């Protein structure tokens, strides 16, 4: 049974902005007027650049304090991990778990998965192509939840000050972590998942 022709063979491609089907000879999408490309330009290089930048920012995000807390005259600065330990020992295991997943597990998972996708695409690998495409969708999905710990810190600070129990203030580490979140999201957005399937088109 013969397979249907690829969009490239029909001279068609999708707009990266709105998903409109366009001809490859069109310079701009007729719907949203965005620039039309068969593939995202310099996708591999851009994805690597954002990913490496996020890895660099992730170091100070973990080493620098993310918040300062002053409870009943006892002040202390906490990094991400010390904050997790403090919440856990205080009995707030749910908040500690949310911060650990959002601040440690999710970023490390995104670093590994994006690196895996980039390396396999650069090597023109045919290994687990369908699964790799699903992994990319998973990376896109979890990217939207990466700011959970920042929101938790903001909510805890608001609750503590509302009840006049003390003060909680953000520290530079939270800024670096915010940059990590933004850069990993840009990295995922820069990656073109169709590169996974290009090797199959070339071999047909």
C-alpha positions, -999 to +999 in steps of 0.1 A: +000+000+000+015+033-011+017+062+014+001+095+007+025+122-006+043+145+019+032+181+021+067+191+009+062+171-023+029+190-029+046+223-023+027+230+009+037+240+044+021+253+076+023+288+090+043+286+123+020+313+139-016+303+130-013+269+113-027+280+080-018+258+050+004+279+026+023+273-006+061+272-003+062+299-029+043+323-006+065+347+014+038+356+039+008+338+054-025+351+039-043+348+072-019+364+098+008+379+074+036+361+093+067+350+074+063+315+059+091+289+063+091+252+055+111+247+087+118+271+116+150+290+105+182+279+124+161+258+147+189+236+160+213+265+167+186+286+184+174+258+206+210+250+217+216+287+224+186+290+246+192+257+263+228+264+272+219+299+284+192+284+307+217+259+321+241+287+329+214+307+347+203+275+366+235+275+385+230+308+403+193+301+406+202+272+429+232+287+447+217+322+455+189+327+480+154+329+465+137+345+495+144+361+529+120+352+558+118+369+591+094+350+614+090+363+650+124+381+649+143+351+634+155+360+599+171+337+574+178+335+536+168+303+518+179+288+485+156+265+466+167+234+484+169+249+518+134+263+513+122+228+504+137+213+535+123+241+557+088+237+544+091+199+548+103+202+584+075+227+592+049+201+581+040+218+548+051+188+527+027+196+499+043+231+493+078+215+496+068+189+470+054+215+446+086+236+449+109+205+445+090+193+414+087+227+398+122+239+407+144+208+404+126+179+387+109+198+359+140+219+348+163+189+349+138+169+329+135+196+303+173+200+300+177+162+294+148+158+270+156+189+249+193+178+248+182+143+237+160+157+209+187+180+197+214+153+196+193+127+179+181+152+153+217+164+146+228+127+142+199+121+118+187+093+140+157+071+131+155+058+167+121+060+184+108+088+161+072+086+172+082+085+209+106+115+204+077+135+189+056+127+219+085+137+242+085+171+226+048+176+232+054+166+268+082+192+271+058+218+258+031+208+282+052+209+314+067+242+304+035+260+314+038+247+350+075+258+355+065+290+374+047+272+401+074+277+427+076+314+420+039+316+426+042+296+458+068+320+471+046+349+463+015+333+479+034+324+510+048+359+513+013+374+509-002+350+535+025+356+561+023+394+558-015+393+558-015+375+591+013+398+605+034+368+613+065+382+598+079+392+565+091+373+534+110+391+506+123+378+472+160+375+467+181+374+435+179+337+431+142+340+421+151+363+393+177+338+379+151+310+382+126+331+363+152+335+335+157+297+335+119+293+330+117+318+302+148+305+284+137+268+285+103+278+271+120+298+243+143+267+237+112+245+233+095+270+211+126+273+189+128+235+183+111+223+151+097+188+158+094+181+121+132+178+120+126+144+138+108+131+106+130+147+080+154+117+080+125+095+070+115+118+041+151+118+029+153+080+029+121+075+010 
